[in-house]
Amino acid sequence: MSSAMIETGLSATAMGIHRALASLQEELEAIDYYHQRSEASDDKSQKDLLIHNRDDEIEHAAMLLEWLRQAMPEFDVQIKKFLFKPGPWIEPVSDSPTVSVHGSGLGLGSLQ
Ligand SMILES: [Fe+2]
């Protein structure tokens, strides 16, 4: 279970979101573990098993992300803005350290 700090007095909605976010963290960690182990394995049958397990965790992560998209409107906004769009998503503007986020018109401001 995640070691993330949980505030007291949360609404049922906030607790549900917390559970989904913590679960997503755990699924992403599991993807990384299985991916690293599959890359390191020299045994073909073990490598195939670890890749299968990794891909199951990717499925779980995708389901949680969809749950979060439905539960948190800002996830819906950002997913629609960035998923299935070719990068780069952040492009430098001229020679200044100002950057803009692709397609959003959101300037992050000068760093000078
Ligand atoms: Fe999982």
Residues whose N, C-alpha, C, O or C-beta is under 5 A from the ligand:
A	BS01	LIG	E27 E57 H60
